[in-house]
Structures are given as structure tokens and as C-alpha cells.
Amino acid sequence: MTQFPKTEQNRIKRLPKRGHYDRETIYRILDEALICHVGFAENNQPYVIPINFARMDDTIVLHGAKASRLLKHIEDGNPVCVEATIVDGLVLARSVFHSSINYRSVVLFGAGQIIKDENEKMAALEAITEHLIPGRWSEARLPNRKEMNATSVVSIQIEQASAKIRSGPPGDDEADYALPIWAGVLPLQETASRPIRDELMTQEIPAPKYVAKYSRKK
């Protein structure tokens, strides 16, 4: 199935023309975003936790300390809501009211489970590492037994999802177009600066290409 079905839970209600339900669009945004925010409720108290992640097919994988309240909540199979956003630009209209942001966002819903199989757990950790910086897993030291035992890894099945995208120029009121005010879009993108060498390095090792040429664009 190439599209997620529209339901009362994932349907875009405000400005529905900006809504997208196809997996290609949704997964492209998830694969570019560095951080997601996971929402859950515990004892009638809502929480939202930012965390790094990766997508593996139709699941989201997360990792953290075994004491993590979020991961324990997911391990128990409770429902969660996951959100990720990429900001593409500031939309500067002639009026404050019509000023906006160009963005790509995803909201998904699902329930999770703990990953216990050692091979699956290692594969998920590889996916998370490669999501942050492709090429690192094959060069860095891999987790040892002690580190694996201290880490929980969970997967969340993507059951429902939708994307919302705003692009293009500002849309002002007709009467405002004659105002002597600059209007347009200020594009923004996440770019890497020059790598900073760890002063504790004992050898002169040049930054690998995947660091020197790092980019989030997919």
C-alpha cells in the first residue's frame, strides 16, 4: 500500500490541501529529519520527548538507557505519537498576520515493542547511527556486551501517518501588495560547519569524507 488511509486521527483538518498521505513523501521527510519528538501520556500527564531515531521500512526505532521512562512506556505496547519537522524558510509577508514558515512535517501514530533479538538490536543501532551520519558505523568501534546490556532498543510500527507541507511565497491581502514593505522567502537549511578535531586524538587523522562532505539533503 503506497498511501496511509485517512482517518480521524491522522487527517489534516487545518489547510487540508497541504496534507500528504503517501509513504514516499512521509518517509522522505523522516529520513531527512535528525530529531523526532515522541508524545505519550502517563498517569493523565502528557509528555513530549525529543530523541534521535531511524526509520526501518515501516517502523521507527529508538534507543536509550534501560531506565528511560519513554522507552519503558513503548516497551509495554502503549500508543505513542511521533512528530518530525524540517524548516525550509521564513515566509515574510507584508503583514504579520500572513507571515509564515515553509516547512515539511510528519505526524505518525503507532504502538511499539522492545527489540530483544541481539542481531535485530544491533541492526537497529546501526540504522540509528547511519541515520545521523552515513558511513560512521563501519568505522567506529561497535557496542560491546556491557554497552548492549545497558541499552534498550524499541521499534514503533507506523500504523497511521500524514505529512503537512507549506512551500512557496507569501499570500498577502490584495490591499497590502502596494505597501512599501519587502516581502518574500528567506530560505533556511541545515548545513554542517567545518569539523572540529578532538584535542585528545593521539594521531593526525584527516576527517573522513562522510564528515567533511556531510549533508542532510536526501
Backbone as JSON Lines, residues from 0, in Angstrom:
{"i":0,"aa":"M","n":[0.85,-1.19,0.0],"ca":[0.0,0.0,0.0],"c":[0.89,1.24,0.0]}
{"i":1,"aa":"T","n":[0.7,2.11,-0.99],"ca":[1.55,3.3,-1.11],"c":[1.05,4.48,-0.28]}
{"i":2,"aa":"Q","n":[-0.2,4.42,0.16],"ca":[-0.79,5.51,0.92],"c":[-1.29,5.02,2.27]}
{"i":3,"aa":"F","n":[-1.16,5.88,3.28],"ca":[-1.82,5.62,4.54],"c":[-3.27,6.07,4.42]}
{"i":4,"aa":"P","n":[-4.21,5.29,4.88],"ca":[-5.61,5.71,4.81],"c":[-5.87,6.92,5.69]}
{"i":5,"aa":"K","n":[-6.75,7.79,5.24],"ca":[-7.15,8.94,6.04],"c":[-8.12,8.5,7.12]}
{"i":6,"aa":"T","n":[-7.83,8.87,8.35],"ca":[-8.71,8.56,9.47],"c":[-8.92,9.83,10.27]}
{"i":7,"aa":"E","n":[-9.78,9.77,11.25],"ca":[-9.99,10.91,12.13],"c":[-8.73,11.26,12.9]}
{"i":8,"aa":"Q","n":[-7.86,10.28,13.07],"ca":[-6.64,10.52,13.84],"c":[-5.56,11.22,13.03]}
{"i":9,"aa":"N","n":[-5.36,10.83,11.78],"ca":[-4.25,11.39,11.01],"c":[-4.69,12.4,9.95]}
{"i":10,"aa":"R","n":[-5.97,12.62,9.79],"ca":[-6.45,13.55,8.76],"c":[-6.02,14.98,9.06]}
{"i":11,"aa":"I","n":[-5.52,15.69,8.03],"ca":[-5.15,17.1,8.16],"c":[-6.43,17.93,8.1]}
{"i":12,"aa":"K","n":[-6.75,18.57,9.19],"ca":[-8.02,19.32,9.26],"c":[-7.83,20.8,8.96]}
{"i":13,"aa":"R","n":[-6.73,21.39,9.4],"ca":[-6.44,22.79,9.11],"c":[-5.62,22.87,7.84]}
{"i":14,"aa":"L","n":[-6.12,23.56,6.81],"ca":[-5.47,23.66,5.5],"c":[-5.21,22.27,4.92]}
{"i":15,"aa":"P","n":[-6.26,21.5,4.66],"ca":[-6.09,20.11,4.2],"c":[-5.36,19.96,2.87]}
{"i":16,"aa":"K","n":[-5.31,21.03,2.06],"ca":[-4.58,20.94,0.78],"c":[-3.08,20.73,0.99]}
{"i":17,"aa":"R","n":[-2.6,21.05,2.17],"ca":[-1.19,20.83,2.47],"c":[-0.9,19.41,2.93]}
{"i":18,"aa":"G","n":[-1.92,18.61,3.07],"ca":[-1.75,17.26,3.58],"c":[-1.27,16.28,2.53]}
{"i":19,"aa":"H","n":[-0.45,15.33,2.97],"ca":[0.05,14.26,2.11],"c":[-0.03,12.96,2.92]}
{"i":20,"aa":"Y","n":[-0.45,11.89,2.24],"ca":[-0.62,10.61,2.92],"c":[0.18,9.49,2.27]}
{"i":21,"aa":"D","n":[0.95,9.81,1.24],"ca":[1.73,8.77,0.56],"c":[3.01,8.47,1.33]}
{"i":22,"aa":"R","n":[3.39,7.22,1.32],"ca":[4.57,6.78,2.05],"c":[5.85,7.45,1.53]}
{"i":23,"aa":"E","n":[5.95,7.67,0.21],"ca":[7.16,8.26,-0.35],"c":[7.44,9.63,0.27]}
{"i":24,"aa":"T","n":[6.44,10.48,0.32],"ca":[6.62,11.82,0.9],"c":[6.9,11.74,2.39]}
{"i":25,"aa":"I","n":[6.12,10.95,3.1],"ca":[6.27,10.84,4.55],"c":[7.64,10.29,4.92]}
{"i":26,"aa":"Y","n":[8.07,9.24,4.23],"ca":[9.33,8.6,4.58],"c":[10.53,9.46,4.18]}
{"i":27,"aa":"R","n":[10.39,10.25,3.11],"ca":[11.49,11.14,2.72],"c":[11.73,12.18,3.8]}
{"i":28,"aa":"I","n":[10.67,12.7,4.39],"ca":[10.81,13.68,5.47],"c":[11.43,13.03,6.7]}
{"i":29,"aa":"L","n":[10.95,11.86,7.07],"ca":[11.51,11.16,8.23],"c":[12.99,10.86,8.03]}
{"i":30,"aa":"D","n":[13.37,10.49,6.83],"ca":[14.76,10.12,6.58],"c":[15.7,11.33,6.59]}
{"i":31,"aa":"E","n":[15.16,12.52,6.38],"ca":[16.0,13.72,6.41],"c":[16.07,14.35,7.8]}
{"i":32,"aa":"A","n":[15.0,14.23,8.57],"ca":[14.96,14.86,9.89],"c":[15.93,14.19,10.85]}
{"i":33,"aa":"L","n":[16.63,14.99,11.64],"ca":[17.59,14.45,12.6],"c":[16.92,14.01,13.91]}
{"i":34,"aa":"I","n":[15.94,14.78,14.35],"ca":[15.33,14.57,15.65],"c":[13.82,14.4,15.47]}
{"i":35,"aa":"C","n":[13.23,13.51,16.25],"ca":[11.78,13.43,16.32],"c":[11.35,13.74,17.75]}
{"i":36,"aa":"H","n":[10.08,14.04,17.92],"ca":[9.51,14.26,19.25],"c":[8.43,13.21,19.47]}
{"i":37,"aa":"V","n":[8.54,12.5,20.57],"ca":[7.61,11.42,20.87],"c":[6.68,11.86,22.0]}
{"i":38,"aa":"G","n":[5.4,11.82,21.73],"ca":[4.41,12.21,22.73],"c":[3.73,10.98,23.33]}
{"i":39,"aa":"F","n":[3.57,11.0,24.64],"ca":[2.88,9.91,25.32],"c":[2.27,10.45,26.61]}
{"i":40,"aa":"A","n":[1.35,9.69,27.16],"ca":[0.68,10.09,28.39],"c":[0.9,9.03,29.46]}
{"i":41,"aa":"E","n":[1.17,9.51,30.66],"ca":[1.39,8.61,31.8],"c":[0.7,9.21,33.02]}
{"i":42,"aa":"N","n":[-0.22,8.44,33.6],"ca":[-0.99,8.92,34.76],"c":[-1.67,10.26,34.47]}
{"i":43,"aa":"N","n":[-2.28,10.35,33.28],"ca":[-3.01,11.54,32.84],"c":[-2.12,12.77,32.67]}
{"i":44,"aa":"Q","n":[-0.81,12.56,32.62],"ca":[0.13,13.66,32.38],"c":[0.79,13.46,31.02]}
{"i":45,"aa":"P","n":[0.6,14.38,30.07],"ca":[1.26,14.24,28.77],"c":[2.73,14.65,28.84]}
{"i":46,"aa":"Y","n":[3.55,13.99,28.03],"ca":[4.97,14.31,27.92],"c":[5.35,14.31,26.44]}
{"i":47,"aa":"V","n":[6.33,15.12,26.08],"ca":[6.89,15.12,24.74],"c":[8.41,15.08,24.89]}
{"i":48,"aa":"I","n":[9.03,14.05,24.3],"ca":[10.47,13.83,24.47],"c":[11.16,13.92,23.11]}
{"i":49,"aa":"P","n":[12.17,14.79,22.97],"ca":[12.97,14.79,21.73],"c":[14.0,13.67,21.78]}
{"i":50,"aa":"I","n":[14.2,13.01,20.65],"ca":[15.13,11.87,20.62],"c":[15.56,11.62,19.18]}
{"i":51,"aa":"N","n":[16.8,11.14,19.02],"ca":[17.22,10.74,17.67],"c":[16.64,9.37,17.35]}
{"i":52,"aa":"F","n":[16.56,9.04,16.08],"ca":[15.79,7.88,15.65],"c":[16.27,7.43,14.28]}
{"i":53,"aa":"A","n":[15.64,6.38,13.78],"ca":[15.83,5.97,12.39],"c":[14.56,5.27,11.94]}
{"i":54,"aa":"R","n":[14.35,5.3,10.64],"ca":[13.25,4.53,10.06],"c":[13.81,3.26,9.45]}
{"i":55,"aa":"M","n":[13.17,2.14,9.75],"ca":[13.5,0.86,9.13],"c":[12.21,0.33,8.51]}
{"i":56,"aa":"D","n":[12.1,0.5,7.2],"ca":[10.88,0.11,6.49],"c":[9.68,0.85,7.09]}
{"i":57,"aa":"D","n":[8.72,0.11,7.64],"ca":[7.52,0.74,8.18],"c":[7.55,0.88,9.69]}
{"i":58,"aa":"T","n":[8.76,0.97,10.26],"ca":[8.89,1.14,11.7],"c":[9.87,2.26,12.01]}
{"i":59,"aa":"I","n":[9.72,2.83,13.2],"ca":[10.66,3.79,13.76],"c":[11.39,3.08,14.89]}
{"i":60,"aa":"V","n":[12.72,3.2,14.94],"ca":[13.49,2.59,16.02],"c":[14.13,3.69,16.86]}
{"i":61,"aa":"L","n":[14.14,3.48,18.18],"ca":[14.7,4.41,19.15],"c":[15.58,3.62,20.11]}
{"i":62,"aa":"H","n":[16.54,4.31,20.72],"ca":[17.36,3.64,21.72],"c":[17.66,4.6,22.86]}
{"i":63,"aa":"G","n":[18.03,4.03,24.0],"ca":[18.36,4.85,25.16],"c":[18.66,3.96,26.36]}
{"i":64,"aa":"A","n":[18.8,4.6,27.51],"ca":[19.08,3.86,28.74],"c":[17.89,3.01,29.13]}
{"i":65,"aa":"K","n":[18.16,1.89,29.77],"ca":[17.08,0.99,30.18],"c":[16.13,1.65,31.17]}
{"i":66,"aa":"A","n":[16.61,2.68,31.88],"ca":[15.77,3.37,32.86],"c":[14.87,4.41,32.22]}
{"i":67,"aa":"S","n":[14.98,4.62,30.92],"ca":[14.19,5.65,30.24],"c":[12.7,5.41,30.4]}
{"i":68,"aa":"R","n":[11.99,6.42,30.91],"ca":[10.54,6.32,31.07],"c":[9.86,6.18,29.72]}
{"i":69,"aa":"L","n":[10.35,6.91,28.72],"ca":[9.76,6.82,27.39],"c":[9.88,5.41,26.83]}
{"i":70,"aa":"L","n":[11.09,4.84,26.89],"ca":[11.3,3.53,26.31],"c":[10.51,2.46,27.06]}
{"i":71,"aa":"K","n":[10.4,2.59,28.37],"ca":[9.58,1.64,29.13],"c":[8.12,1.73,28.72]}
{"i":72,"aa":"H","n":[7.65,2.95,28.47],"ca":[6.27,3.14,28.01],"c":[6.06,2.44,26.68]}
{"i":73,"aa":"I","n":[7.02,2.56,25.77],"ca":[6.9,1.93,24.46],"c":[7.02,0.41,24.58]}
{"i":74,"aa":"E","n":[7.94,-0.06,25.41],"ca":[8.13,-1.49,25.62],"c":[6.82,-2.18,26.03]}
{"i":75,"aa":"D","n":[6.01,-1.48,26.8],"ca":[4.76,-2.05,27.3],"c":[3.65,-2.06,26.25]}
{"i":76,"aa":"G","n":[3.96,-1.58,25.04],"ca":[2.99,-1.61,23.96],"c":[1.98,-0.48,23.97]}
{"i":77,"aa":"N","n":[2.26,0.56,24.74],"ca":[1.34,1.7,24.8],"c":[1.4,2.54,23.53]}
{"i":78,"aa":"P","n":[0.31,3.21,23.18],"ca":[0.31,4.05,21.97],"c":[1.15,5.31,22.15]}
{"i":79,"aa":"V","n":[1.76,5.76,21.07],"ca":[2.54,6.99,21.08],"c":[2.25,7.77,19.81]}
{"i":80,"aa":"C","n":[2.6,9.04,19.85],"ca":[2.52,9.92,18.68],"c":[3.93,10.46,18.43]}
{"i":81,"aa":"V","n":[4.39,10.37,17.19],"ca":[5.75,10.8,16.84],"c":[5.65,11.91,15.81]}
{"i":82,"aa":"E","n":[6.44,12.97,16.01],"ca":[6.43,14.13,15.1],"c":[7.85,14.49,14.7]}
{"i":83,"aa":"A","n":[8.03,14.88,13.44],"ca":[9.32,15.38,12.95],"c":[9.05,16.54,11.99]}
{"i":84,"aa":"T","n":[9.89,17.57,12.06],"ca":[9.71,18.77,11.24],"c":[11.04,19.22,10.65]}
{"i":85,"aa":"I","n":[11.01,19.65,9.41],"ca":[12.15,20.28,8.75],"c":[11.72,21.68,8.33]}
{"i":86,"aa":"V","n":[12.46,22.69,8.75],"ca":[12.15,24.08,8.39],"c":[12.92,24.44,7.12]}
{"i":87,"aa":"D","n":[12.21,24.92,6.09],"ca":[12.83,25.25,4.81],"c":[12.97,26.75,4.57]}
{"i":88,"aa":"G","n":[12.26,27.58,5.33],"ca":[12.4,29.01,5.09],"c":[11.42,29.82,5.91]}
{"i":89,"aa":"L","n":[11.74,31.11,6.06],"ca":[10.85,32.06,6.7],"c":[10.07,32.81,5.62]}
{"i":90,"aa":"V","n":[8.77,32.81,5.74],"ca":[7.9,33.46,4.76],"c":[7.53,34.83,5.3]}
{"i":91,"aa":"L","n":[8.08,35.87,4.7],"ca":[7.91,37.24,5.18],"c":[6.86,37.95,4.33]}
{"i":92,"aa":"A","n":[5.66,37.99,4.85],"ca":[4.58,38.68,4.16],"c":[4.6,40.17,4.5]}
{"i":93,"aa":"R","n":[3.82,40.94,3.81],"ca":[3.74,42.37,4.09],"c":[3.01,42.63,5.42]}
{"i":94,"aa":"S","n":[2.2,41.67,5.82],"ca":[1.51,41.77,7.1],"c":[2.02,40.68,8.04]}
{"i":95,"aa":"V","n":[2.01,40.98,9.31],"ca":[2.39,39.98,10.3],"c":[1.43,38.79,10.25]}
{"i":96,"aa":"F","n":[0.17,39.07,10.02],"ca":[-0.84,38.02,10.04],"c":[-0.55,36.93,9.02]}
{"i":97,"aa":"H","n":[-0.07,37.31,7.84],"ca":[0.16,36.34,6.77],"c":[1.6,35.84,6.71]}
{"i":98,"aa":"S","n":[2.46,36.3,7.6],"ca":[3.82,35.77,7.66],"c":[3.76,34.33,8.16]}
{"i":99,"aa":"S","n":[4.7,33.52,7.68],"ca":[4.61,32.1,7.97],"c":[5.99,31.45,7.9]}
{"i":100,"aa":"I","n":[6.0,30.13,7.81],"ca":[7.22,29.34,7.68],"c":[6.98,28.29,6.61]}
{"i":101,"aa":"N","n":[7.95,28.09,5.73],"ca":[7.91,26.96,4.82],"c":[8.5,25.75,5.56]}
{"i":102,"aa":"Y","n":[7.79,24.66,5.56],"ca":[8.19,23.52,6.37],"c":[7.7,22.22,5.74]}
{"i":103,"aa":"R","n":[8.28,21.12,6.2],"ca":[7.79,19.77,5.9],"c":[7.7,19.03,7.23]}
{"i":104,"aa":"S","n":[6.55,18.49,7.55],"ca":[6.38,17.84,8.84],"c":[5.65,16.52,8.68]}
{"i":105,"aa":"V","n":[5.87,15.64,9.64],"ca":[5.19,14.35,9.68],"c":[4.68,14.11,11.09]}
{"i":106,"aa":"V","n":[3.48,13.6,11.19],"ca":[2.93,13.11,12.45],"c":[2.5,11.67,12.21]}
{"i":107,"aa":"L","n":[2.95,10.77,13.07],"ca":[2.58,9.37,12.92],"c":[2.12,8.79,14.25]}
{"i":108,"aa":"F","n":[1.35,7.74,14.15],"ca":[0.8,7.08,15.33],"c":[1.11,5.6,15.28]}
{"i":109,"aa":"G","n":[1.35,5.02,16.44],"ca":[1.6,3.59,16.5],"c":[1.89,3.14,17.91]}
{"i":110,"aa":"A","n":[2.07,1.85,18.04],"ca":[2.46,1.25,19.31],"c":[3.76,0.49,19.09]}
{"i":111,"aa":"G","n":[4.53,0.35,20.15],"ca":[5.86,-0.22,20.0],"c":[6.09,-1.48,20.81]}
{"i":112,"aa":"Q","n":[7.31,-1.96,20.69],"ca":[7.74,-3.13,21.44],"c":[9.25,-3.09,21.59]}
{"i":113,"aa":"I","n":[9.76,-3.81,22.57],"ca":[11.19,-3.88,22.77],"c":[11.8,-4.84,21.76]}
{"i":114,"aa":"I","n":[13.01,-4.55,21.31],"ca":[13.74,-5.45,20.44],"c":[14.7,-6.26,21.31]}
{"i":115,"aa":"K","n":[14.48,-7.56,21.4],"ca":[15.29,-8.41,22.27],"c":[16.34,-9.21,21.5]}
{"i":116,"aa":"D","n":[16.02,-9.6,20.29],"ca":[16.97,-10.37,19.5],"c":[18.24,-9.56,19.28]}
{"i":117,"aa":"E","n":[19.39,-10.15,19.59],"ca":[20.65,-9.41,19.54],"c":[20.98,-8.93,18.14]}
{"i":118,"aa":"N","n":[20.73,-9.73,17.14],"ca":[21.02,-9.31,15.77],"c":[20.1,-8.18,15.33]}
{"i":119,"aa":"E","n":[18.82,-8.27,15.69],"ca":[17.89,-7.2,15.35],"c":[18.22,-5.92,16.11]}
{"i":120,"aa":"K","n":[18.64,-6.07,17.35],"ca":[19.01,-4.92,18.16],"c":[20.23,-4.21,17.56]}
{"i":121,"aa":"M","n":[21.21,-4.99,17.15],"ca":[22.41,-4.4,16.54],"c":[22.06,-3.73,15.21]}
{"i":122,"aa":"A","n":[21.17,-4.35,14.45],"ca":[20.76,-3.75,13.17],"c":[20.05,-2.41,13.39]}
{"i":123,"aa":"A","n":[19.25,-2.32,14.44],"ca":[18.56,-1.07,14.74],"c":[19.55,0.0,15.16]}
{"i":124,"aa":"L","n":[20.54,-0.36,15.97],"ca":[21.57,0.61,16.38],"c":[22.37,1.08,15.17]}
{"i":125,"aa":"E","n":[22.63,0.18,14.24],"ca":[23.31,0.58,13.01],"c":[22.46,1.57,12.23]}
{"i":126,"aa":"A","n":[21.16,1.3,12.13],"ca":[20.27,2.19,11.39],"c":[20.24,3.58,12.02]}
{"i":127,"aa":"I","n":[20.2,3.65,13.36],"ca":[20.18,4.94,14.06],"c":[21.49,5.7,13.81]}
{"i":128,"aa":"T","n":[22.62,4.99,13.89],"ca":[23.92,5.62,13.64],"c":[24.01,6.14,12.22]}
{"i":129,"aa":"E","n":[23.6,5.32,11.25],"ca":[23.69,5.71,9.86],"c":[22.68,6.8,9.51]}
{"i":130,"aa":"H","n":[21.57,6.87,10.24],"ca":[20.63,7.97,10.03],"c":[21.25,9.3,10.41]}
{"i":131,"aa":"L","n":[22.05,9.31,11.48],"ca":[22.71,10.54,11.91],"c":[23.83,10.92,10.96]}
{"i":132,"aa":"I","n":[24.7,9.94,10.61],"ca":[25.83,10.24,9.74],"c":[26.23,8.98,8.99]}
{"i":133,"aa":"P","n":[25.77,8.84,7.76],"ca":[26.07,7.65,6.97],"c":[27.57,7.43,6.81]}
{"i":134,"aa":"G","n":[28.0,6.2,7.04],"ca":[29.41,5.84,6.94],"c":[30.09,5.63,8.28]}
{"i":135,"aa":"R","n":[29.46,6.11,9.36],"ca":[30.12,6.05,10.67],"c":[30.15,4.64,11.25]}
{"i":136,"aa":"W","n":[29.11,3.86,11.03],"ca":[29.01,2.54,11.64],"c":[30.19,1.64,11.25]}
{"i":137,"aa":"S","n":[30.61,1.73,10.01],"ca":[31.67,0.85,9.53],"c":[33.05,1.27,10.02]}
{"i":138,"aa":"E","n":[33.17,2.47,10.61],"ca":[34.47,2.96,11.05],"c":[34.61,2.99,12.57]}
{"i":139,"aa":"A","n":[33.55,3.34,13.27],"ca":[33.63,3.48,14.73],"c":[33.64,2.11,15.41]}
{"i":140,"aa":"R","n":[34.09,2.09,16.66],"ca":[34.02,0.86,17.45],"c":[32.57,0.54,17.73]}
{"i":141,"aa":"L","n":[32.19,-0.7,17.53],"ca":[30.8,-1.11,17.74],"c":[30.53,-1.37,19.22]}
{"i":142,"aa":"P","n":[29.26,-1.37,19.64],"ca":[28.94,-1.57,21.05],"c":[29.45,-2.91,21.58]}
{"i":143,"aa":"N","n":[30.0,-2.89,22.79],"ca":[30.43,-4.14,23.41],"c":[29.29,-4.72,24.23]}
{"i":144,"aa":"R","n":[29.53,-5.87,24.86],"ca":[28.48,-6.55,25.6],"c":[27.93,-5.69,26.73]}
{"i":145,"aa":"K","n":[28.8,-5.03,27.48],"ca":[28.35,-4.19,28.58],"c":[27.46,-3.07,28.09]}
{"i":146,"aa":"E","n":[27.85,-2.43,26.99],"ca":[27.06,-1.32,26.43],"c":[25.72,-1.82,25.89]}
{"i":147,"aa":"M","n":[25.72,-2.98,25.27],"ca":[24.47,-3.54,24.77],"c":[23.5,-3.85,25.91]}
{"i":148,"aa":"N","n":[24.04,-4.38,27.0],"ca":[23.19,-4.72,28.14],"c":[22.6,-3.48,28.81]}
{"i":149,"aa":"A","n":[23.28,-2.34,28.69],"ca":[22.82,-1.1,29.32],"c":[21.85,-0.32,28.44]}
{"i":150,"aa":"T","n":[21.62,-0.82,27.22],"ca":[20.84,-0.07,26.23],"c":[19.54,-0.8,25.89]}
{"i":151,"aa":"S","n":[18.45,-0.05,25.87],"ca":[17.18,-0.56,25.37],"c":[16.96,-0.03,23.96]}
{"i":152,"aa":"V","n":[16.44,-0.89,23.11],"ca":[16.1,-0.51,21.74],"c":[14.66,-0.93,21.5]}
{"i":153,"aa":"V","n":[13.86,-0.01,21.0],"ca":[12.45,-0.29,20.75],"c":[12.1,0.05,19.3]}
{"i":154,"aa":"S","n":[11.06,-0.57,18.82],"ca":[10.55,-0.26,17.49],"c":[9.08,0.14,17.6]}
{"i":155,"aa":"I","n":[8.67,1.08,16.77],"ca":[7.28,1.54,16.73],"c":[6.74,1.28,15.34]}
{"i":156,"aa":"Q","n":[5.73,0.46,15.23],"ca":[5.09,0.21,13.95],"c":[4.3,1.44,13.53]}
{"i":157,"aa":"I","n":[4.56,1.93,12.32],"ca":[3.84,3.1,11.82],"c":[2.47,2.64,11.34]}
{"i":158,"aa":"E","n":[1.46,2.89,12.14],"ca":[0.11,2.44,11.82],"c":[-0.67,3.49,11.03]}
{"i":159,"aa":"Q","n":[-0.52,4.75,11.4],"ca":[-1.16,5.86,10.7],"c":[-0.16,7.0,10.6]}
{"i":160,"aa":"A","n":[-0.23,7.75,9.51],"ca":[0.72,8.86,9.36],"c":[0.19,9.84,8.32]}
{"i":161,"aa":"S","n":[0.65,11.07,8.44],"ca":[0.35,12.1,7.44],"c":[1.48,13.12,7.46]}
{"i":162,"aa":"A","n":[1.68,13.75,6.33],"ca":[2.66,14.84,6.22],"c":[1.9,16.13,5.92]}
{"i":163,"aa":"K","n":[2.48,17.24,6.35],"ca":[1.93,18.55,6.05],"c":[3.08,19.42,5.56]}
{"i":164,"aa":"I","n":[2.88,20.05,4.4],"ca":[3.96,20.8,3.77],"c":[3.46,22.18,3.37]}
{"i":165,"aa":"R","n":[4.26,23.19,3.71],"ca":[3.99,24.55,3.25],"c":[5.19,25.0,2.43]}
{"i":166,"aa":"S","n":[4.97,25.47,1.22],"ca":[6.05,25.96,0.36],"c":[5.56,27.15,-0.43]}
{"i":167,"aa":"G","n":[6.5,27.89,-1.0],"ca":[6.12,28.99,-1.87],"c":[6.14,30.35,-1.19]}
{"i":168,"aa":"P","n":[5.74,31.38,-1.93],"ca":[5.81,32.77,-1.46],"c":[4.69,33.11,-0.48]}
{"i":169,"aa":"P","n":[4.75,34.3,0.1],"ca":[3.67,34.73,1.0],"c":[2.4,34.99,0.21]}
{"i":170,"aa":"G","n":[1.28,34.92,0.91],"ca":[0.0,35.28,0.31],"c":[-0.63,36.41,1.09]}
{"i":171,"aa":"D","n":[-0.47,37.6,0.6],"ca":[-0.98,38.79,1.3],"c":[-2.4,39.13,0.87]}
{"i":172,"aa":"D","n":[-3.04,39.98,1.65],"ca":[-4.32,40.55,1.23],"c":[-4.07,41.47,0.04]}
{"i":173,"aa":"E","n":[-5.04,41.52,-0.86],"ca":[-4.87,42.3,-2.08],"c":[-4.49,43.74,-1.79]}
{"i":174,"aa":"A","n":[-5.07,44.32,-0.76],"ca":[-4.81,45.73,-0.46],"c":[-3.38,45.97,0.04]}
{"i":175,"aa":"D","n":[-2.71,44.92,0.51],"ca":[-1.37,45.09,1.08],"c":[-0.25,45.02,0.05]}
{"i":176,"aa":"Y","n":[-0.56,44.58,-1.18],"ca":[0.51,44.42,-2.17],"c":[1.16,45.75,-2.55]}
{"i":177,"aa":"A","n":[0.45,46.85,-2.37],"ca":[1.0,48.17,-2.71],"c":[1.83,48.77,-1.58]}
{"i":178,"aa":"L","n":[1.87,48.12,-0.42],"ca":[2.65,48.66,0.7],"c":[4.15,48.62,0.4]}
{"i":179,"aa":"P","n":[4.9,49.66,0.8],"ca":[6.35,49.71,0.54],"c":[7.12,48.86,1.57]}
{"i":180,"aa":"I","n":[6.84,47.56,1.59],"ca":[7.45,46.64,2.55],"c":[8.03,45.47,1.78]}
{"i":181,"aa":"W","n":[9.29,45.12,2.1],"ca":[9.91,43.97,1.43],"c":[9.17,42.7,1.83]}
{"i":182,"aa":"A","n":[8.91,41.84,0.86],"ca":[8.23,40.57,1.12],"c":[8.9,39.48,0.31]}
{"i":183,"aa":"G","n":[8.84,38.28,0.81],"ca":[9.46,37.15,0.11],"c":[9.76,36.02,1.07]}
{"i":184,"aa":"V","n":[10.68,35.16,0.65],"ca":[11.06,33.99,1.45],"c":[12.55,34.04,1.74]}
{"i":185,"aa":"L","n":[12.9,33.81,2.99],"ca":[14.29,33.66,3.4],"c":[14.56,32.17,3.56]}
{"i":186,"aa":"P","n":[15.19,31.52,2.57],"ca":[15.41,30.07,2.66],"c":[16.36,29.73,3.81]}
{"i":187,"aa":"L","n":[16.07,28.63,4.47],"ca":[16.91,28.12,5.54],"c":[17.21,26.65,5.26]}
{"i":188,"aa":"Q","n":[18.41,26.22,5.64],"ca":[18.73,24.81,5.53],"c":[19.76,24.44,6.59]}
{"i":189,"aa":"E","n":[19.73,23.17,6.97],"ca":[20.66,22.66,7.97],"c":[21.95,22.28,7.28]}
{"i":190,"aa":"T","n":[23.03,23.0,7.59],"ca":[24.31,22.73,6.96],"c":[25.38,22.51,8.03]}
{"i":191,"aa":"A","n":[26.38,21.74,7.67],"ca":[27.47,21.44,8.59],"c":[28.58,22.49,8.44]}
{"i":192,"aa":"S","n":[29.15,22.9,9.57],"ca":[30.31,23.78,9.55],"c":[31.59,22.93,9.48]}
{"i":193,"aa":"R","n":[32.73,23.58,9.54],"ca":[34.0,22.86,9.45],"c":[34.16,21.94,10.67]}
{"i":194,"aa":"P","n":[34.53,20.67,10.45],"ca":[34.69,19.74,11.57],"c":[35.73,20.24,12.58]}
{"i":195,"aa":"I","n":[35.47,20.01,13.86],"ca":[36.38,20.39,14.95],"c":[37.04,19.13,15.48]}
{"i":196,"aa":"R","n":[38.34,19.07,15.39],"ca":[39.1,17.89,15.79],"c":[39.11,17.74,17.31]}
{"i":197,"aa":"D","n":[38.9,16.52,17.79],"ca":[39.0,16.24,19.22],"c":[40.46,16.4,19.65]}
{"i":198,"aa":"E","n":[40.7,17.25,20.63],"ca":[42.07,17.51,21.06],"c":[42.74,16.31,21.7]}
{"i":199,"aa":"L","n":[41.95,15.29,22.08],"ca":[42.52,14.1,22.69],"c":[42.93,13.04,21.66]}
{"i":200,"aa":"M","n":[42.77,13.33,20.39],"ca":[43.24,12.39,19.36],"c":[44.75,12.26,19.45]}
{"i":201,"aa":"T","n":[45.23,11.04,19.41],"ca":[46.67,10.78,19.55],"c":[47.38,10.69,18.2]}
{"i":202,"aa":"Q","n":[46.61,10.71,17.11],"ca":[47.2,10.63,15.79],"c":[46.62,11.72,14.9]}
{"i":203,"aa":"E","n":[47.39,12.09,13.89],"ca":[46.91,13.06,12.9],"c":[46.09,12.3,11.86]}
{"i":204,"aa":"I","n":[44.79,12.3,12.04],"ca":[43.89,11.59,11.14],"c":[42.98,12.6,10.46]}
{"i":205,"aa":"P","n":[42.99,12.66,9.14],"ca":[42.11,13.62,8.46],"c":[40.65,13.22,8.63]}
{"i":206,"aa":"A","n":[39.78,14.21,8.61],"ca":[38.35,13.94,8.7],"c":[37.91,13.11,7.5]}
{"i":207,"aa":"P","n":[37.19,12.02,7.73],"ca":[36.73,11.21,6.6],"c":[35.77,11.99,5.71]}
{"i":208,"aa":"K","n":[35.61,11.53,4.51],"ca":[34.78,12.23,3.53],"c":[33.35,12.38,4.02]}
{"i":209,"aa":"Y","n":[32.82,11.34,4.7],"ca":[31.44,11.42,5.16],"c":[31.24,12.49,6.23]}
{"i":210,"aa":"V","n":[32.34,12.94,6.87],"ca":[32.28,14.05,7.81],"c":[32.49,15.38,7.08]}
{"i":211,"aa":"A","n":[33.54,15.43,6.26],"ca":[33.89,16.67,5.56],"c":[32.8,17.09,4.56]}
{"i":212,"aa":"K","n":[32.08,16.14,3.99],"ca":[31.06,16.44,2.97],"c":[29.64,16.18,3.49]}
{"i":213,"aa":"Y","n":[29.47,16.28,4.79],"ca":[28.19,15.91,5.42],"c":[27.04,16.78,4.91]}
{"i":214,"aa":"S","n":[25.91,16.15,4.67],"ca":[24.71,16.88,4.25],"c":[23.48,16.09,4.67]}
{"i":215,"aa":"R","n":[22.4,16.8,5.05],"ca":[21.15,16.14,5.41],"c":[20.23,15.99,4.2]}
{"i":216,"aa":"K","n":[20.56,16.6,3.08],"ca":[19.68,16.53,1.93],"c":[19.59,15.09,1.42]}
{"i":217,"aa":"K","n":[18.37,14.67,1.14],"ca":[18.12,13.32,0.64],"c":[17.7,13.35,-0.81]}
